[in-house]
């Protein structure tokens, strides 16, 4: 099994952060679209589920659809209301 170096982990973390930031910006265009792909579907539900019950600053993560600082049933309802499949 190959070892993963610290540099590889750092690069991966930077890419992940950039992707998360771009998703947060893109999702502002389509209500309920957590992933930023222009559609509201099961992928958006998965991201809400992965952040379920987490708290932070309002809008701190794309899954906090209503920007109340808490990923909960209200965010899930927002995704379901704008479902495009």
MARSEMAR-806178 format. One record per residue (C-alpha): x, y, z; residue in three letters. Coordinates in steps of 0.5 Angstrom, whole numbers, padded with zeros to 4 digits, always signed. Each point is the difference from the previous one (the first is absolute). Layout:
N
XYZALA;...
END
This chain:
85
+0000+0000+0000UNK;+0003+0007-0002UNK;+0001+0005+0005UNK;-0004+0007-0001UNK;+0005+0006+0002UNK;-0002+0006+0003UNK;+0001+0004-0006UNK;-0005-0004-0004UNK;-0005+0001+0006UNK;+0001+0007+0000UNK;-0001+0001-0007UNK;-0006-0005+0001UNK;-0003+0005+0005UNK;+0001+0006-0004UNK;-0004-0003-0006UNK;-0005-0002+0005UNK;-0001+0007+0003UNK;+0000+0003-0007UNK;-0005-0005-0002UNK;-0005+0002+0006UNK;+0001+0007-0001UNK;-0002+0000-0007UNK;-0006-0004+0002UNK;-0002+0005+0005UNK;+0000+0005-0005UNK;-0003-0004-0006UNK;-0006-0002+0005UNK;-0002+0007+0001UNK;-0003+0000-0007UNK;-0005-0006+0000UNK;-0004+0000+0007UNK;+0001-0007+0003UNK;+0006-0002-0005UNK;+0006-0002+0005UNK;+0004-0003-0005UNK;+0000+0006-0004UNK;-0001-0004-0007UNK;-0007+0004-0001UNK;-0004-0006+0002UNK;-0003-0002+0006UNK;+0000-0007+0001UNK;+0002-0006+0004UNK;+0008+0003+0000UNK;-0003+0006+0004UNK;-0004-0004+0005UNK;+0007-0004+0001UNK;+0004+0006+0002UNK;-0006+0002+0005UNK;+0000-0006+0003UNK;+0008+0000+0001UNK;+0000+0007+0003UNK;-0007-0002+0004UNK;+0000+0003+0007UNK;+0006+0004-0001UNK;+0001+0007+0002UNK;+0004+0006-0002UNK;+0000+0007-0002UNK;-0007+0002-0004UNK;+0002-0003-0007UNK;+0006-0003+0002UNK;-0001-0006-0004UNK;-0004-0001-0007UNK;-0005-0005+0004UNK;-0002+0006+0004UNK;-0005+0002-0005UNK;-0004+0005+0004UNK;+0006+0003+0003UNK;-0002-0001+0007UNK;+0007-0003+0002UNK;-0003-0007+0002UNK;-0001-0006-0005UNK;-0007-0003+0001UNK;-0007-0002-0002UNK;-0001+0007-0003UNK;+0006+0000-0005UNK;-0003-0007-0002UNK;-0007+0003-0001UNK;+0003+0005-0004UNK;+0004-0005-0005UNK;-0006-0004+0000UNK;-0005+0006-0002UNK;+0005+0001-0006UNK;+0001-0007-0002UNK;+0002+0000-0008UNK;+0002-0008+0000UNK;
END
